[in-house]
């Protein structure tokens, strides 16, 4: 049986990076507000563990996004399918990513995709043209994490 998984990405500002990737991938930012409300009311969570971002309560240092077509738990807001979790860490990124996301455009749509990603805060790093094998850009998200647009 296949295992369930999520990709966890270390960040400096989880909610901001989640917003970028949700827009880039056309995913939804998870809303754990109902769960946070229950935990606060029951005394299982202190106010210091909660932040507000874009009018929603989040667990401090965490934010997640999920594919809009995948199932999710309505109480926790946690996706049960394709999902990225962003978590704040104290250390800065220092080397090239060993794992990265590839974002694919529609046929003939690479220029529009790259322009849209730049509008969201991404930066072009270098272009690769492999002739018939393909054409793509290496880009950086707002925190400097490498990804490819093809």
Residue, then its C-alpha position, 0 to 999 in steps of 0.5 A: x500500500x502506498x504511504x501518505x506524505x507531505x513535503x515540509x519546507x523550512x522557512x523564515x516566515x511560514x505564512x508569507x511563503x505559504x501565500x507565495x506557493x499557494x498563489x504559484x501552484x493555485x493551491x489553497x492555504x489551510x485554515x486551522x482556525x476552528x482547531x485553534x479555537x477549540x484548543x484555546x477554549x479547552x486550555x490546551x494551547x496558549x495565546x503565545x502559540x497563535x499568530x494572525x495572518x491575513x485575518x486567520x489564526x495560525x499556529x506560530x511558525x507553521x502554515x500549510x497549503x493543499x491542492x483544492x481538489x483533494x479532501x481535507x479535515x473540516x475541523x483541523x483544515x489539514x489536507x489529506x492529499x497533495x500538501x506542503x507544510x512550511x515551518x519556521x526554523x532559526x537557521x538561514x538557508x546556506x546551500x543549494x536545495x537538495x529537493x525542489x519543486x518543478x512548476x509546469x506551464x501549459x504548452x507554449x505558456x512558459x513566458x506567461x508562467x515565469x512572468x506570473x511567478x515574478x509578479x508573486x515575488x520569484x526571481x529568475x536565476x538562469x535559463x536552460x535550453x535543451x533544444x527538443x528536450x525542453x526549455x526551463x528556468x531555475x528560479x528562486x522563491x521569496x526566501x531564496x529556495x530554488x525551483x524550476x519553471x518549465 
